[in-house]
Amino acid sequence: MKKVYILIISLFLGNIVNAQWHEFVILHTYGGDVLSDVNFISENNGMYSYTKFQSPGSGSLMWLLRTNDYGKNWYEVDYIFGQFTGSNGIYTVKNQNTFYHATLTMLKKTDNNGISWNITIPCYNCLDFYAKDTSHLFSIEDGTLNKYINGTVSRINNNLIGYPNSIVFSNNDTGYIATSAILYSGNHSTIYKTIDGGSNFTIVFTDSTINIKKLIFTSINTAYAIADSGKVIKSTNAGLNWQLLSTNTNLKLNSIYFINDTVGYIAGNYGLIMKTIDGGNTWNQQFTNTIENFSKIFFVNDTTGFALSGKKLYTNNINLGIKDKNETDYNIFIHPNPSIDKLTIDLQQLKHQQSTILSIYNIQGQLLLQQEITQPQTELNIAGESAQSVPLIPRQSGPHIPQ
């Protein structure tokens, strides 16, 4: 029988910190206001929008706020009131100090953190937006493709079947649009490709069993798309062929983000965040300490990511967030080491009415065991993990103090 080796390490426990993702900031709205979107261009610089419906006669109110101090303070940078008022998304351009805000009637741009805004594209109920750079912008409406190329705006009608939900362009002429439709036979998703700037589209993928939610390209040839029921599809030849990847989950997926061709994340319902480091061949679940749905995940660099759940913004960067006065440094002692079947967790500094979640991962980041600890000393049965021949690393969240 193989022994399980446990790595004894000193770990930090706090109200806002856990192993991989922790709650970073709550994005406040007022009354019945609806949070629309959030985006960051760096760890400290971000924006979010929310909308409040007034009445059919007076329309809605929409606010846009920004932070430049890691979410500690937020300032209003835009306010719109009227019949056709709302926010359809906040977008950024990688490595550019630029925000784009899609309203119900236009696409607005700021490159000075919201001090001033310029209209770049008239867009009536923009469904998705893609910026190759600040001079090459594309947005999609229901039936219309909008292009902004070096200051020139053009609108192209199309006859795509279904509801467009994603648009990506690799250059001025080559682009992709993903659509979904509800037919008598169920959901039906299609990916269209153009090589003439949107004048003509051909179908490169169609499937009646999935509902594509988001399409992304990580390079000219490599693309990924997510759908309901944990489905992820991938192309490595510019969309000509697609393969279904195994994620080992059937939860609804809502967002996808890839840092490069091989390292990426998916986020979905019931607190699901999964990571791949091999181009989607294998996916490992990340510990989020929540069962709320994630609607969006994105990264501002190779290491710092954000994930939106309701009005709560999570991050995987343990250095972000305000340290709570009750947070304490704790030492975890695990013995015997190595162990065959049982081990004891000693956490003598754990106070009365406190608890923490202990998660044990292997060096590949796979979650092998998770258990709530409520006592200073806890015995764990690891007999079922004895076949593992890799070191196990304990990680945890908390402490949680009942209110």
N, C-alpha and C positions, 0 to 999 in steps of 0.2 A: 504494500500500500504506500502510495506516494505521500510525502508530507507537504503540508501547505506552509509556505514561508510568509510571515507577516512582517511588513516593514514598519518599525516603530518610529513615529515621527511626531514632532510638536506641531499642533494644528491650531488655527484661529477660529473661534466660534463667536458669532455675533448675530444680532437680530436681522441683519440684512445680508449676511454672507453665507453662501453654501459652496459646494464643491465646484460646480460648473456654471450655473446661472443664478443670479440673485436679483431681487426686486431693487431697481435703481432709483426710480422716482415715480410719483403719481402725477399724472397730467390732469390738472384740475380743470373742470368745467363748472358751469353754474346751472342749478335747477335741472331741467330736462334736456340740457344741451347734449349733443351727440359729438363725440370725438371722431374726427374724420380721418386724420393721418398724422404721422410723425416721421421725421427724417433728420439725420445728422450728417454733416460733412467732415466732422472731426470729433474727437472724444468730448470736446467742450462746447462745440458750436452746433446747435440744432434748432428745429422749428416744429410746431404742431398747430393744427387747426381744429376748430370745432364750430358747430352750427346749431342754432336754436330756431325752430319753426315758430312763427308768430301766429299767422292766420292766412287763409287763402287770399284775403284781400290785401294784406300788408306784406306778405312774403316771409322771408327769413333773415336772421342776423348771422353773420359769419365773422369769426375772429381768427387772427393768425398771430401766434406768439413765438418769441425766439429766446434762446439762452446762449450766453457765451462763457458761462462759468460752471460747466458740467451739470446743468440742470438745477442748480441751487436757486436761481432766480430767473423769472420769465417776464418778458416785456412785450406789450402789444406792438406789432409792426404793421398790421393791416386790419381794416374793418370795412365790411360791405353790408349794405342793407338794401333789400328790394325783392321784387317778385322772383327773379331768377338768380337767387343767391345760394351758394353752397360751395363745398370743397370736394373735389374728386381726386385729390392726391397732392403730395409734396414730393418733388423729385430733385435729384442732385446730379452733378456731373463729376465723375471720379477725378480727383486731383485738381479740382477747380473750386474756387470759393464762390460757388453759384448755386442758388436755389431757384427752382421753378415751382409755381403753384398753379394747379389746374382748377379753375372755378367752373361753374356751369356754362359760362359763355366765352371764356378766353383762357389763354395760357400766359401767365405773368412771370417775369424774371427779375431777380435782384442779384447783384454781385457786391453789395455793401451791407449785407446782413439785414435787409429790409428797410433801410433808410429811404430808398426810392425803388419804384417798381416800373418796369416797362412791359408793354404788351408785345409778345412775339408772334403768337398765332391766334387768330380767332378760332375758338374751338367750342362748339355747342354740345355740352355734356360729354367732355372727353372721357373715354373709357380706359385708355392707357396711353402712356407717353414714353418715348425713348429719345435720349440725347446721346448721339455718338460723340459729340463735343459741342461747344457753345455755338458753333456755326452750322451744325447739321442736326436738326430737330425733327421728330416725327411724332404725330399723335393720330389716334384713331377714334372716330365717332361711329355711330351705327350707320354704315353705308358710305362713309367718307374718310379718305386718307388725307391728312394735312401734312405738308412738308414746308420746312423753313430751311432753305439752303443759302448761306451767305447773304442773308437779309431779304431774300425773295420768298414770298409765301405762295404756295399753290395748293389747290384743293382738287382731289381726284375722286370721283364717284366710283364705287365698285359694287359688284353684285355677289358678294360673298354670302354663303349660306350660314346662318347662325348669328349668335351674339358675339362680337369680337371682344376679347378680354386681354390679349397680349400682342405687342408689336415690338419687333427687333429689326434693326437694319445694320448690316455689316459695312456698307458703303452707300453712296448716293443712289445706287440702282438696285442692289440686292437686299431684299428684306423678307420678313416672315410675319404672318398674322395668324394667331390661333383663335378659333371660334368654337362656340358650343351651342347646341340647339336641343330642345326637348321635342322629340318626335313621338309618334304613336308607339314606336317600339322602345322608347326610353331615351336616355342621353345619347347625344351624337357629337363627337368632336372632330374638328378638321384643322389641319395646318396648311396654310397656303404660302407659296413662295413667289416672289416677283424678281425678275432680273432686269426690268426696264423702268425702275422707279415707281412702280405701282400702277402702271397703265394696264398691265395684264398679270393675272395670277394663275398659277397651276397648283393642283392639290398634290402634296408630298406625303400626307398622312391623313388617314381617316379611320375612325373606330366608333362603333355603336355601343361599346360597353363601358367607356370611360367618359368623364367630364373634365376636360382640361381646364385648370384654373390659372396657370401661369407658365409662360414659355421664356427661357433665357438662352443666350448663346455666350459661352465662355471664351470662344475663339471663332475664327472663320468657319471651322469645320465641326466643332463640338457644341452640342445643344442638349438641354435638359428641359423637361416639362413635367409638372405635377398634376395629379388628378385626385378625385375622390377615392376613398377606400385604400389609402396608402400607396397608390400607384405612381411610379416614376418611370418615364420613358427617356431614352437617350439616343442621340444620333452622333456619329463620328465622321460623317461624310456630307456635311452641309445640308442635312435634312433629307437626303435621298432615301435613307433607310433608318428605321427606328427599332429599338429593342426595349422590352419591358424589363426593368430592374427589380430585384427582390429587396424589399425593405423590412420584411418580417413584421409589418403592422398593417392593420386594415382600418386605422383611424383616418378621418378626413384630413387631407393636407391643404393648407391655406397659403403657404409661402415657401419660396426656395431662394437660396443665395449661394453662389459659388465664388470663392476667393480666387481660384484658378481652375484649370481643367480638371483637377483631381480632388481638391479639397472643397467640400461644400456642406450645406446645412439645409434641412427641411424642417418646417414647423407646422403644427396642426392642432387638433382638438385635444382636450384633456391633458394639457401641459406638455404635449409632445414636442421635443426637439431632438433630431437625430443628426449625426455627423458621419461623413464619409471622407476617407483620405486616399481612396483608390479609385476615384472616378465613378462611384456608385455601385461597385461590385459588392461591397459590404457596408452596412449602416449600423452604427452603435448609438443607443439612446443616451441622451445627456440628462443629468439630474437637474430638475428645475424647481422642485419642492412646491408645485402647484398642480391643480387639476383643471384650471381655467384654460380656455381656448386661446391659442396664439394665432393672431391674424397676420402678423408680418415679422420677418427676420431680415436683418441686413447688417453689413459690416462697414466700418469706416477705414479699416486697414487690415493687415493680415491677421491680427490677433484680437481686436476689440469689436465685438458685435452687440447688437441690440435686438430685443424681441418684444413685440407689443401684445399685451393681453388685456383687453378691455381698456381701462385708463391707466394701467400699470405698465411701465417700461422696465424690462429686465436687461441685464448685461452679463457677459461672461468675464468682465474685467473686475477683479476683486479690489482694485485700487479706486474704483469709482463709487461714489456714495458718501454720505456723511456718517462718520463713525458715531454710534450711539453711546451715550454716557454709561450704559450698563454693559457694554461689550467688554469682554475679558479675554486674555490669552490663557489657553488651557493646554495642559500636557495630557496626552493619551498614552497609557501604558498597556501593552498587550502581552499576555503570557498564557501558557508557555509558548516559546518561539524557538524552533518550529513546533507545529501542532498537527496531530493526526485527525482528531475528531472534535475537540472542544477547545475554546480559548476564552479567556476572561478579559474584559475591557474594564480598566480602572480609570475613572474620571473623578477624582476626589474633590475637585473644585466645583462640581455640579451642585448648585444650590437647591433648596427645597422649592418645589413647584416649577422647576425648570425641566426642560426636556430638549433632546437634540436627536436628529436623524443621522445615524451612522450608515454610510454607504461604503461598500468595499468594491474596488475596481481592480482589474488586472492592468498590466502595463500597456495593453492595447486600448484602454479606456472602456472596456466592457463592464457593465454593472453585474456583479456576481451575487451580492447579498445586500439587503437594506433592512434596517430595523430601528425602531424608535428606542432611545435610551432615556429612562426616567430615573434611574438610580445611579449612585456613584460607582457601583460595581455591577456589571452585567456579564452573564455567561452566554456565549453564542455556540450553537451547534453547527459546525462546518463540515460534517461528515460527507454531505452531498457534494462538497467542493473539493474533496480530497484527490480527485483525479486531475485537478489543475496542477500543472507543473511550473507555473509562472508566479512571481511574487505578487502578493495582493497588497493594495494600497488603500487604507481606510480614509474616507473623506466624510464630512458631515456638515449639516446646517445647524442653526439654532444659536444660543438656546431660545426656546419659546417660553415666554412667561404668560400664563393665562391672565386675562384682564378681568 
